[in-house]
Amino acid sequence: MALSSLATLCSSPPVSAVRDSPAVSNLNGLSPVADDAAAPSAFLRSGGGGGDLKEIKQLHCRVAKKGPTHNNELIAKCAEVGTPESLDYALKVFEGWKEDECVAGSLFVCNSLIRACSFAGLGERAILVFVRMLEMGVMPDKYTFPFLLSACTKVSWFREGVQVHGAIVKMGFAGDMFVANTLIHFHFECGDVVDGRRLFDKMPERNVVSWTSLICGYSRRDCPKEAVSLFFDMVEAGAVPNSVTMVCVIAACAKLQDLKLGERVHSYIGNLDIEPNGHMVSALVDMYMKCGAFVTAKRIFDCCVERNLVLYNTIMSHYVKRGMAREALAVLDEMLEQGPQPDRVTMLSAISASAALNELFFGKACHGYILRNGLQEKDDNINNAMIDMYMKCGESGLACTIFNSMSNKTVVSWNSLLAGYVKIGDVRSTREIFDEMPERDLVSWNIMIGGLVQESLFEEAIEFFRMMQREGIKADKVTIVSVASACGNLGSLGLAKWIYHYTEENVIERDMLLDTAFVDMFGRCGDPKMAVQIFEKMEKRDVSSWTAIICAMATEGNGKQALELFKEMLTQGVEPDDVTFVGLLTACSHSGLVEQGRRLFQSMEEVYGISPKVVHYGCVVDLLGRAGLLEEALDFIKSMPIEPNDIIWGSLLSSCRTHKNVEIAAYAANRSPELTSDRTGIPVVLSNIYASEGKWSEVAKVRLKMKERGMHKVPGSSSTEVNGVVHQFSSGDESHPEMSRIAQMLDEINCKLRDAGHVPDLRNVLLDVDDHEKKFLLSRHSEKLAIAYTLISTGQKMPVRVVKNLRTCSDCHTYAKLVSKVYDREISIRDNNRFHFFKEGFCSCGDFW
């Protein structure tokens, strides 16, 4: 942004405020009265125009000297000035009128006063003038009723407007086109679409105002299809639309977000030789923006010579909504240099853009402009936007200052502060604010649940969802997307099914985002069939949807199906993104599809223009390492254009453990940044590799270094869900209340598996103890404890589902295969790499993981 523009923003003059109007009482009865002449006063014919309250008081003095019959001149003058003060003055004089003082021109004066009150937004006073006018015996004419109906419309007095409608029919004005057009407008604006359309259909003759009233009415009442259809009927009937018609029908196209229809309507502007005005240009820009045609919208904006405030605000707000914050500030830059002065709407967009870009300096400049011009007064939206901006820019103190200074803290204000603390990851403060809130709505709960998911506090997120239900708050699709993510990360299939059924039972609107979340959830929870079922029923799919189902196949280890889905995705014209390739490469890695994985990685940049990130290089290292191509994997790492991180080296190290290559393992471990950090992953894997090869002196060295740095190995843990309750087990831990029964079950399983020919693989015990101790420790691995507990706690044929935090060892893998055969149970284990589905003695991974 130019410095001159920023200076303008920081030093512009204050903007004046407009005073609100007070309310008055209801309209009483209506009845037909006698005729009265209507002639304009001599004063108005002389063309006064303008004036202030001081002039009006001087005029009042002159009129008083002439006598009460000249009060109509004073009232007409006050009505012409049209300020709240002048209208108050006029109403006082008018209320003092006596019936015997009525003179020629009194109907004109009454109409002027009703019209002035209506235009000033004082609808209640306009109706009172009409009632007083009837009491004095002044009969309304065809000009009275449109002004009166306009007043009823502005204050949404439907019942009183219907009474006026009745008077119109009784007095014989229903056939007047001007009156009928106003009636149509009144009924539509008050939500009475049926009677508004009935009035239109009964009109013997219609003009452009009749058609426009109906089209605008349908457009504003969220009936955009009817509005556009009427527009084409209007053109076919030979009526020529005006600029107001075009603005309304363009707005209807914007609501439909139908670009082709919008372009067709746009073409009529040129065909009908209508000169585009500022309102029409703003409507076109709004329509094209909502339809995603940003280039066209910007071209129309650039071609408009006289750009008004509405036009600037329209394009800025759309840029912000579409995540184009820099473009929004560029428009503001131009506006400050040569456009109109920014208002509240402008500054809302500017603050939101500053928040999106973390532009603290510019956000503070906007704040200063708002304070100097009084734009924050009685405007919660401005204050809430500034709270959001400061929180996103890391200035929680300033955000709290604004919040504390607000006299009217609405639930939206609290939510703005809540969302800010979620954004910066301060869970403690977020919870404190949530507990302090005097009122919480659905948005509050969604922010809290989404924040917990963001911080990987998945169990807490589920608990908050249960609390939300207990308080009677019905979830929406935003809630379910967050909860589905929590379920997926927990791997709890029972919980996932419950969430899915909750959505169906409560008829929560399903869209592409929610269905994609469900596909991801069931894929992570080990039910790929359900994930595929939901995916196949989706009417619309974007790249995220395809990526979710590909990743579901990858987690299952079904690489061939993942590649088939990728081909279908390309056939349907959906371009992959970098996340798609993570799923594809993972699928190839878990299925041993080395050549296919190589080709996919090569195609990323060559075919799709996607530059590989470190995660993609890690997938290739994993692909080669799992296949035993350790030398090639090491060469690949050395040729990487970016610095390999601990994940890359950790992947190679894991493969070295699988294929028992101590030399490359030591090389990888010594080059990993994690070896000198406080993280335990690489040292633990290296220690385990040495232990599996019986190199206990090397194990001791690694573990001594870990101890010196205060590092501790993360213990293996597994969980299983039984009757809706999640039970957690740690390797070697015997604290579970059912441990005696679990131990008995373990002994039974070991006997049956021994009879089936199972020999424990003691290499998985990474401690220097005798074989007897190794067998005992091996029998107490966390997934074995979880399997045993599920077997004693569930009925026959019931599936066993286990979630483990680490990679499952080879002995536990063989153990699960044999248990599935001996006990005729389907077993699924989700470790930190993938799902293993065991059935009848076989695993879905084909013993390749």
Secondary structure by P-SEA (a helix, b strand, c coil): ccaaaaaaaabbbbbbbbbbbbbbbbbcbbbbbbbbbbbbccccccccccccaaaaaaaaaaaaaacccaaaaaaaaaaaaccaaaaaaaaaaaaaccccccccaaaaaaaaaaaaaaaacaaaaaaaaaaaaaaacccccaaaaaaaaaaaaaacaaaaaaaaaaaaaaacccccaaaaaaaaaaaaaacaaaaaaaaaaacccccaaaaaaaaaaaaaacaaaaaaaaaaaaaaacccccaaaaaaaaaaaaaaccaaaaaaaaaaaaaacccccaaaaaaaaaaaaaacaaaaaaaaaaacccccaaaaaaaaaaaaaacaaaaaaaaaaaaaaccccccaaaaaaaaaaaaaacaaaaaaaaaaaaaaaccccccaaaaaaaaaaaaaacaaaaaaaaaaacccccaaaaaaaaaaaaaacaaaaaaaaaaacccccaaaaaaaaaaaaaacaaaaaaaaaaaaaaacccccaaaaaaaaaaaaaaccaaaaaaaaaaaaaacccccaaaaaaaaaaaaaaccaaaaaaaaaacccccaaaaaaaaaaaaaacaaaaaaaaaaaaaaacccccaaaaaaaaaaaaaacaaaaaaaaaaaccccccccccaaaaaaaaaaaaaacaaaaaaaaaaaccccccaaaaaaaaaaaaaaccaaaaaaaaaacccccccccaaaaaaaaaaaaacaaaaaaaaaaaaaaaccccccbbbbbbcccbbbbbccccccccaaaaaaaaaaaaaaaaaaaccccccccccccccaaaaaaaaaacaaaaaaaaaaacccccbbbbbbbcccccaaaaaaaaaaaaaacbbbbbbcccbbbbbccccccccccc
